Amino acid sequence: MRRNRAVAAAARRKQRVILRPKRRVALAQRIKTVVLGCGLAGFAVFGMAMVSRGNGWAPRFVQRHTPTVEIQAPDTLADLPLLKETHPASFALWFPGAERRMRMQWLRQNPAVGAVRFEKRFADNRLIARLEPRVPLVRWNDQGLDKDGVVFTLASQRWTPCRRSCFL
């Protein structure tokens, strides 16, 4: 029984010795995380201060490199209101995939547009959007039905040779 107490006491001592460095490491990791978070927050605040100042270099850089959006569409899409609007451009459009939101919005608002392809011209500071129309398979009440089953208004009289259908 005495031996069991000694083994148990040694095990407790050994456990305390092992846990102290683990606690110390965990505390050090927490401190590093907090310091890193505070540093990143400070850097973000500094960056926002640089961008928000009117005479800083960042606003001038962003303004100078904001692309102009140019839309090119075939004659079948000439009646779209999308072509007459001015579109807000952002410096973020230069980043890969940033134009996805604009593409999805245009496709949702204009069902006659089948696809939008973007071409980025960095040297000219332009972003060219090429609209591709949906090709109707069937004409029905001045509307078209394409291969995906999307019903859209036919914006041009170019589609007159298309097959007509009548639904009862």
C-alpha positions as CSV (number, residue, x, y, z in Angstrom):
1,M,0.0,0.0,0.0
2,R,2.8,2.3,0.8
3,R,4.4,1.5,-2.6
4,N,1.1,2.4,-4.4
5,R,1.0,5.8,-2.6
6,A,4.6,6.4,-3.7
7,V,3.8,5.5,-7.3
8,A,0.7,7.7,-7.3
9,A,2.6,10.6,-5.8
10,A,5.3,10.2,-8.4
11,A,2.7,10.1,-11.2
12,R,1.1,13.3,-9.9
13,R,4.5,15.0,-9.7
14,K,5.4,13.8,-13.1
15,Q,2.0,15.0,-14.5
16,R,2.5,18.5,-13.0
17,V,5.9,18.7,-14.6
18,I,4.5,17.8,-18.0
19,L,1.5,20.1,-17.8
20,R,3.5,23.2,-16.9
21,P,5.3,23.5,-20.3
22,K,2.0,22.7,-22.1
23,R,0.2,25.6,-20.2
24,R,3.2,27.9,-20.9
25,V,3.1,27.0,-24.6
26,A,-0.7,27.5,-24.8
27,L,-0.4,30.8,-23.0
28,A,2.4,31.9,-25.4
29,Q,0.2,30.9,-28.4
30,R,-2.7,32.9,-27.1
31,I,-0.5,36.0,-26.5
32,K,0.9,35.6,-30.1
33,T,-2.6,35.4,-31.5
34,V,-3.7,38.5,-29.6
35,V,-0.6,40.5,-30.6
36,L,-1.0,39.4,-34.3
37,G,-4.7,40.3,-34.3
38,C,-3.9,43.7,-32.8
39,G,-1.1,44.3,-35.3
40,L,-3.4,43.4,-38.2
41,A,-6.2,45.6,-36.9
42,G,-3.7,48.5,-36.5
43,F,-2.4,47.9,-40.1
44,A,-6.0,47.9,-41.4
45,V,-6.7,51.2,-39.5
46,F,-3.5,52.7,-40.9
47,G,-4.5,51.6,-44.4
48,M,-8.0,53.0,-44.1
49,A,-6.5,56.3,-43.0
50,M,-4.3,56.4,-46.0
51,V,-7.1,55.6,-48.4
52,S,-9.7,58.0,-46.8
53,R,-7.4,61.0,-46.8
54,G,-8.1,63.2,-49.8
55,N,-4.5,64.1,-50.5
56,G,-3.1,60.6,-50.0
57,W,-1.4,58.6,-52.7
58,A,-3.8,55.7,-52.4
59,P,-7.0,57.6,-53.5
60,R,-5.1,59.1,-56.5
61,F,-3.8,55.7,-57.5
62,V,-7.2,54.1,-57.3
63,Q,-8.8,57.0,-59.2
64,R,-6.1,56.8,-61.9
65,H,-6.5,53.1,-62.4
66,T,-10.2,52.7,-62.2
67,P,-11.3,51.2,-65.5
68,T,-14.0,52.5,-67.8
69,V,-16.6,49.9,-68.7
70,E,-17.4,49.6,-72.4
71,I,-20.2,47.4,-73.6
72,Q,-20.2,45.8,-77.1
73,A,-23.3,44.1,-78.3
74,P,-24.5,42.7,-81.7
75,D,-27.4,44.3,-83.6
76,T,-29.9,41.8,-82.1
77,L,-29.4,43.3,-78.6
78,A,-29.4,46.9,-79.8
79,D,-32.7,47.7,-78.0
80,L,-31.5,46.7,-74.5
81,P,-31.7,49.4,-71.8
82,L,-28.4,48.0,-70.5
83,L,-26.6,49.6,-73.4
84,K,-27.9,53.1,-72.6
85,E,-27.0,53.1,-68.9
86,T,-23.7,54.2,-67.4
87,H,-22.2,51.5,-65.3
88,P,-20.2,52.1,-62.1
89,A,-16.7,51.1,-62.4
90,S,-14.5,50.0,-59.5
91,F,-10.8,49.5,-59.1
92,A,-11.7,46.0,-57.8
93,L,-12.8,45.0,-61.4
94,W,-9.1,44.4,-62.2
95,F,-8.9,41.5,-59.8
96,P,-9.7,38.0,-61.1
97,G,-13.3,37.0,-60.7
98,A,-14.5,40.4,-59.6
99,E,-16.6,40.9,-62.7
100,R,-18.7,37.9,-61.8
101,R,-21.1,39.9,-59.7
102,M,-21.7,42.4,-62.6
103,R,-22.1,39.5,-65.1
104,M,-24.7,37.7,-62.9
105,Q,-26.6,41.0,-62.4
106,W,-26.7,41.7,-66.1
107,L,-27.8,38.1,-67.0
108,R,-30.6,38.2,-64.3
109,Q,-31.9,41.6,-65.5
110,N,-31.7,40.9,-69.2
111,P,-32.9,37.4,-70.1
112,A,-32.2,38.0,-73.8
113,V,-28.4,38.1,-73.0
114,G,-27.0,34.6,-73.2
115,A,-23.5,35.2,-72.0
116,V,-21.2,38.1,-71.1
117,R,-17.5,37.9,-71.8
118,F,-15.1,40.4,-70.2
119,E,-11.8,41.5,-71.8
120,K,-9.4,43.5,-69.5
121,R,-7.1,45.9,-71.2
122,F,-4.7,47.2,-68.6
123,A,-2.7,49.5,-70.9
124,D,-5.9,51.3,-72.1
125,N,-7.5,51.3,-68.6
126,R,-10.6,49.8,-70.1
127,L,-12.8,46.8,-69.4
128,I,-14.8,45.6,-72.4
129,A,-17.9,43.6,-71.9
130,R,-19.1,41.6,-74.9
131,L,-22.7,40.6,-74.8
132,E,-23.8,37.4,-76.6
133,P,-27.5,37.0,-77.4
134,R,-29.6,33.9,-76.7
135,V,-30.5,32.1,-79.9
136,P,-34.2,31.2,-80.0
137,L,-35.2,27.8,-81.3
138,V,-38.9,28.7,-81.4
139,R,-40.8,32.0,-81.6
140,W,-43.9,32.3,-79.5
141,N,-46.0,35.6,-79.1
142,D,-43.0,37.8,-79.9
143,Q,-40.9,35.9,-77.4
144,G,-38.2,33.4,-77.9
145,L,-37.5,30.0,-76.3
146,D,-33.9,28.8,-76.4
147,K,-32.2,25.5,-75.9
148,D,-32.0,26.0,-72.1
149,G,-35.8,26.6,-71.9
150,V,-35.5,30.3,-71.1
151,V,-38.3,32.4,-72.4
152,F,-37.1,35.9,-73.4
153,T,-38.4,38.8,-75.4
154,L,-37.1,39.1,-78.9
155,A,-35.6,42.5,-79.1
156,S,-35.0,42.6,-82.8
157,Q,-37.0,41.7,-86.0
158,R,-34.0,39.8,-87.1
159,W,-35.5,36.6,-85.7
160,T,-38.5,36.6,-88.0
161,P,-37.5,33.4,-89.9
162,C,-37.6,31.5,-86.7
163,R,-40.2,28.8,-86.3
164,R,-43.5,29.9,-84.8
165,S,-45.4,27.8,-82.3
166,C,-48.9,28.0,-80.9
167,F,-49.7,26.6,-77.5
168,L,-53.4,25.9,-76.8
